[in-house]
Amino acid sequence: MSTITFEDINVVYEKTEHYALKNLNLEIQSGQIVSLIGPSGCGKSTTLNLASGLLKPTSGHVKINGQEITGPGLDRGVVFQSYSLFPWMTVLENITFALQQKEKERKEIITKKAAEILKKVGLNEKVQKSFPSQLSGGMQQRVAIARMFVLDAPVFLMDEPFSAVDEITRNQLQDLLLKLWEEGETKKTVLVVTHNIDEAIFLSDRVVVLRDGQIQQDILIPFKRPRDRFKIDQEEAYTKIRHDLLKAVSGEYN
Ligand SMILES: Nc1ncnc2c1ncn2[C@@H]1O[C@H](COP(=O)(O)OP(=O)(O)OP(=O)(O)O)[C@@H](O)[C@H]1O
C-alpha cells in the first residue's frame, strides 16, 4: 500500500525565474491510477520526476506513506516514452538483469520468472531471444511493462509511456497495463503523464489537469472496471468528462 503526497510544492529550475510548479498539493491514494494531463510545459514531467526522486522540490515535501522521498528507489518502477532497454542485451537478458538487481535467487529461477512474465505480455521465445533493436516500438514497450510488473514495486511512474506507438498498439498496451494491474494481488499506485485525454479517462480513477504549474481540475472517473473502451465512450458521462477535460486543458475552464 503506497500513498503519494505532494505538499506545498514549488519548483523553480536553476537559472530560471518562473515556477515550473506553484503551491501544488496533491494526494494519490494507494491503489489509484491517476493521470496528469495539460499543455506542454505545464509541469507534468516535473511532478513525475519529483515522485521518482530524480528531482527535489525548491520547497515543499514529496512523500510516500508519509516518508519523505530522498532519491530514486526500488519501491518505484518507472516507464518512459523511450524504451529504456539495454540495447546490447536480449529481451530475456534485460528482464533477468533487472530481476537480479532485486532478488538473490538462483539464475535458473530468475530466468524462469523472466520468461513467464514475457510470455504473459505476449512475447514468445523467439522474441525473448531478440535484441531490442529487432523489435517494434510496441513490443519494446511491452518489455518495459513486463519489467515494471516483474520488479513488483508498489508504485509505478509512467511518463507518456505509449505516445511513441500507433493508435492500435497504444490501445493494446493500455489494455495490457490495466489487465496486469487488475490481476495484481495488491493494487499498484500508478501516476501516468499523458497528452491524450481518452487515454487518461480510460486508464484512470482520477485525471488531474495542470496548467502553468498549478492544478486546474481534478476529475473523478466513475466507470467501473474492467472497462471496455467501446462501451464507456458511448456513455453520456464520458462525453461530459471529455468535454470538461478538453476545456480545462485548453485553459477555458472557469
Ligand atoms: N531542466 C530544466 N531546466 C529549466 N527549465 C525546465 C527544466 N525542465 C523543465 N523546465 C521548465 O519547467 C516547466 C515545466 O516543464 P515540464 O517538462 O514539467 O512540463 P510538461 O508538462 O511535462 O511538458 P511536456 O508536455 O512538453 O513534456 C516548463 O516551463 C519547462 O520549460
PDBQT file of the ligand as one rigid body, heavy atoms in Angstrom, charges set to zero:
ROOT
HETATM    1  N1  LIG A 301      15.789  21.054 -16.616  1.00  0.00    +0.000 N 
HETATM    2  C1  LIG A 301      15.070  22.175 -16.757  1.00  0.00    +0.000 A 
HETATM    3  N2  LIG A 301      15.648  23.396 -16.671  1.00  0.00    +0.000 NA
HETATM    4  C2  LIG A 301      14.926  24.505 -16.808  1.00  0.00    +0.000 A 
HETATM    5  N3  LIG A 301      13.605  24.554 -17.004  1.00  0.00    +0.000 NA
HETATM    6  C3  LIG A 301      12.973  23.372 -17.121  1.00  0.00    +0.000 A 
HETATM    7  C4  LIG A 301      13.664  22.130 -16.987  1.00  0.00    +0.000 A 
HETATM    8  N4  LIG A 301      12.770  21.122 -17.138  1.00  0.00    +0.000 NA
HETATM    9  C5  LIG A 301      11.573  21.707 -17.312  1.00  0.00    +0.000 A 
HETATM   10  N5  LIG A 301      11.693  23.053 -17.319  1.00  0.00    +0.000 N 
HETATM   11  C6  LIG A 301      10.606  24.025 -17.466  1.00  0.00    +0.000 C 
HETATM   12  O1  LIG A 301       9.646  23.758 -16.456  1.00  0.00    +0.000 OA
HETATM   13  C7  LIG A 301       8.326  23.886 -16.956  1.00  0.00    +0.000 C 
HETATM   14  C8  LIG A 301       7.583  22.565 -16.768  1.00  0.00    +0.000 C 
HETATM   15  O2  LIG A 301       8.218  21.594 -17.574  1.00  0.00    +0.000 OA
HETATM   16  P1  LIG A 301       7.736  20.075 -17.670  1.00  0.00    +0.000 P 
HETATM   17  O3  LIG A 301       8.720  19.343 -18.517  1.00  0.00    +0.000 OA
HETATM   18  O4  LIG A 301       7.452  19.574 -16.327  1.00  0.00    +0.000 OA
HETATM   19  O5  LIG A 301       6.367  20.238 -18.448  1.00  0.00    +0.000 OA
HETATM   20  P2  LIG A 301       5.465  19.129 -19.170  1.00  0.00    +0.000 P 
HETATM   21  O6  LIG A 301       4.057  19.474 -18.840  1.00  0.00    +0.000 OA
HETATM   22  O7  LIG A 301       5.943  17.780 -18.832  1.00  0.00    +0.000 OA
HETATM   23  O8  LIG A 301       5.752  19.452 -20.707  1.00  0.00    +0.000 OA
HETATM   24  P3  LIG A 301       5.687  18.487 -21.997  1.00  0.00    +0.000 P 
HETATM   25  O9  LIG A 301       4.252  18.082 -22.135  1.00  0.00    +0.000 OA
HETATM   26  O10 LIG A 301       6.121  19.372 -23.122  1.00  0.00    +0.000 OA
HETATM   27  O11 LIG A 301       6.608  17.346 -21.751  1.00  0.00    +0.000 OA
HETATM   28  C9  LIG A 301       8.455  24.330 -18.418  1.00  0.00    +0.000 C 
HETATM   29  O12 LIG A 301       8.372  25.738 -18.454  1.00  0.00    +0.000 OA
HETATM   30  C10 LIG A 301       9.859  23.861 -18.783  1.00  0.00    +0.000 C 
HETATM   31  O13 LIG A 301      10.396  24.683 -19.777  1.00  0.00    +0.000 OA
ENDROOT
TORSDOF 0
